[in-house]
Amino acid sequence: MSAFIKNMLGIQSPEEQVKKWRQSIRAQERQMDRQIRTIQVEETKVKRSLQLAAKKGDKAVCKTLAKEIVRTRKVIQRLHTSKAQLNSVSMQLGHQLATLKVAGSLQKSTEIMKVVNRLVKLPEISAQMQEMSREMMKVVRPLFIRWPIASWIRN
């Protein structure tokens, strides 16, 4: 099928699909990074507020702000975990694509070997080679018999 028809029908090759999916995953990772930075900025603000409340001696506010800091750290940890999982999915997509390419290469190699086996008749060639070997031995044997052994020993 031509590229034009594939584009019109919306058919994508595996490489194109993986590329599109990886772009989407990278966009999600960037969005998570922005969320993490925003939460970290808010955490620093809450820390300053906690320090001010501690100076004033307001225990209830300090307790609430401390819980908020713990929650933000847990959220950041979850976001990092999600980001790692997205990265893992991206790597798995790349691995699957590579496996698909290797499988395609092996299939093509198998087809080529089948064609070569059909073209090359191994038993016939083997028989011809044996016949040629016998004929060559018929020619070479008389030469070995005529040569004196002493000339081989000297060299």
C-alpha positions as MATLAB code, in Angstrom:
seq = 'MSAFIKNMLGIQSPEEQVKKWRQSIRAQERQMDRQIRTIQVEETKVKRSLQLAAKKGDKAVCKTLAKEIVRTRKVIQRLHTSKAQLNSVSMQLGHQLATLKVAGSLQKSTEIMKVVNRLVKLPEISAQMQEMSREMMKVVRPLFIRWPIASWIRN';
ca = [
       0.000    0.000    0.000;
       1.335    3.439   -0.808;
       2.100    6.033    1.862;
      -0.657    8.304    0.545;
      -3.326    5.619    0.917;
      -2.062    4.688    4.379;
      -2.284    8.325    5.465;
      -5.794    8.654    4.048;
      -6.994    5.517    5.822;
      -5.161    6.376    9.043;
      -3.062    3.217    8.940;
       0.235    3.633   10.767;
       3.298    1.471   10.805;
       4.485    0.116   14.161;
       7.398    2.583   14.107;
       5.029    5.519   13.668;
       2.747    4.280   16.430;
       5.636    3.790   18.851;
       6.988    7.236   17.983;
       3.586    8.820   18.645;
       3.131    6.924   21.921;
       6.630    7.844   23.114;
       5.980   11.515   22.349;
       2.809   11.323   24.421;
       4.678    9.633   27.273;
       7.428   12.271   27.214;
       4.763   15.004   27.322;
       3.207   13.341   30.376;
       6.633   13.118   32.031;
       7.241   16.844   31.434;
       3.832   17.627   32.898;
       4.677   15.538   35.973;
       7.983   17.392   36.331;
       6.102   20.702   36.298;
       3.690   19.393   38.938;
       6.587   18.241   41.105;
       8.277   21.657   40.874;
       5.014   23.432   41.715;
       4.442   21.207   44.730;
       8.027   21.724   45.896;
       7.594   25.503   45.683;
       4.407   25.219   47.740;
       6.232   23.006   50.223;
       8.912   25.654   50.774;
       6.147   28.231   51.386;
       4.503   25.902   53.893;
       7.873   25.393   55.630;
       8.277   29.168   56.018;
       4.751   29.402   57.389;
       5.542   26.540   59.771;
       8.619   28.352   61.042;
       6.628   31.551   61.590;
       3.885   29.646   63.408;
       6.510   27.902   65.551;
       7.996   31.299   66.523;
       4.537   32.470   67.525;
       3.985   29.247   69.507;
       0.802   28.215   67.683;
       0.854   24.419   68.073;
      -2.390   23.681   66.219;
      -1.240   25.544   63.110;
       2.214   23.907   63.337;
       0.628   20.456   63.498;
      -1.594   21.175   60.483;
       1.293   22.593   58.454;
       3.553   19.646   59.366;
       0.861   17.233   58.152;
       0.629   19.244   54.938;
       4.398   18.918   54.405;
       4.178   15.142   54.915;
       1.307   14.941   52.408;
       3.205   16.953   49.801;
       6.243   14.689   50.143;
       4.059   11.614   49.661;
       2.498   13.177   46.560;
       5.937   13.996   45.170;
       7.042   10.425   45.833;
       3.955    9.074   44.022;
       4.611   11.377   41.071;
       8.211   10.149   40.850;
       6.942    6.559   40.932;
       4.425    7.283   38.167;
       7.119    8.973   36.101;
       9.385    5.926   36.492;
       6.530    3.666   35.392;
       5.943    5.819   32.303;
       9.638    5.614   31.492;
       9.439    1.841   31.888;
       6.498    1.684   29.475;
       8.446    3.785   26.973;
      11.414    1.435   27.199;
       9.141   -1.599   26.813;
       7.667   -0.049   23.669;
      11.158    0.371   22.262;
      12.005   -3.217   23.166;
       8.839   -4.533   21.515;
       9.596   -2.535   18.374;
      13.131   -3.919   18.265;
      11.788   -7.451   18.730;
       9.310   -6.877   15.916;
      12.107   -5.690   13.618;
      14.252   -8.735   14.453;
      11.313  -11.039   13.794;
      10.762   -9.363   10.428;
      14.444   -9.746    9.568;
      14.405  -13.415   10.531;
      11.312  -13.988    8.421;
      12.946  -12.342    5.410;
      16.117  -14.334    6.022;
      14.091  -17.547    6.129;
      12.387  -16.678    2.865;
      15.742  -15.943    1.235;
      17.158  -19.254    2.458;
      14.142  -21.090    1.015;
      14.674  -19.437   -2.356;
      18.397  -20.209   -2.278;
      17.687  -23.841   -1.371;
      15.283  -24.104   -4.295;
      17.832  -22.591   -6.654;
      20.813  -24.587   -5.418;
      20.350  -28.301   -5.756;
      22.730  -29.471   -3.036;
      22.686  -33.223   -3.809;
      23.411  -32.563   -7.479;
      26.246  -30.184   -6.679;
      27.674  -32.628   -4.158;
      27.658  -35.422   -6.737;
      29.337  -33.165   -9.296;
      32.004  -32.171   -6.774;
      32.747  -35.810   -5.962;
      33.020  -36.632   -9.672;
      35.404  -33.698  -10.191;
      37.454  -34.835   -7.200;
      37.794  -38.342   -8.671;
      38.865  -36.940  -12.038;
      41.425  -34.676  -10.391;
      42.835  -37.601   -8.420;
      43.201  -39.550  -11.663;
      45.286  -36.700  -13.065;
      47.314  -36.011   -9.910;
      48.191  -39.613   -8.894;
      50.534  -40.262  -11.780;
      52.389  -37.041  -10.918;
      52.947  -38.191   -7.323;
      54.223  -41.553   -8.450;
      56.740  -40.018  -10.905;
      58.256  -37.586   -8.436;
      61.089  -39.023   -6.451;
      60.567  -39.145   -2.737;
      64.098  -37.934   -2.141;
      63.279  -34.496   -3.606;
      60.541  -34.069   -0.976;
      62.828  -35.033    1.867;
      65.566  -32.557    0.851;
      63.177  -29.607    0.828;
];
